[in-house]
Amino acid sequence: MGFFKVHIQRGVNLAVRDIVTSDPYVVLKLGKQLKTRVIKGNVNPEWNECFNISASDPHVPINLCVYDKDTFSFDDKMGEVDIDVGPFLKALKMQLQGVPDGITVAKVQPTKQNCLTEESSIVWSGGKLVQSMILRLRNVECGEVELQLRSD
């Protein structure tokens, strides 16, 4: 079992779903569903929200979906991505006490499956594992989400 935090930092160049902008929020799904607050009128929102996650199967991704909040109709989907937590869960099992700060434990290369826009490193920093990711949203014309996975 791996316990860690998902820090949803920001969205970049998200799709417009209202007339000239959107009111985006993020939904994370892994067993339960977690939701960020809505950022009104912004296609480059700064959520800066953390969620505690427990995952036992490294082959089961966390589904992240971005929606546009609508008042009088169903919320519009603004793209989605599956977060591959396998490499991070593998790193959590390593015995890293005594390892120098700033050491890169693993690197994850971008693929069509993981939707990374660039290489993502898992780093031992301040006694915790940290993996920063920039993920390109699927099933939408544009948009990325920046987030971090962090050990507790």
Disulfide bonds with the S-S distance in Angstrom:
none
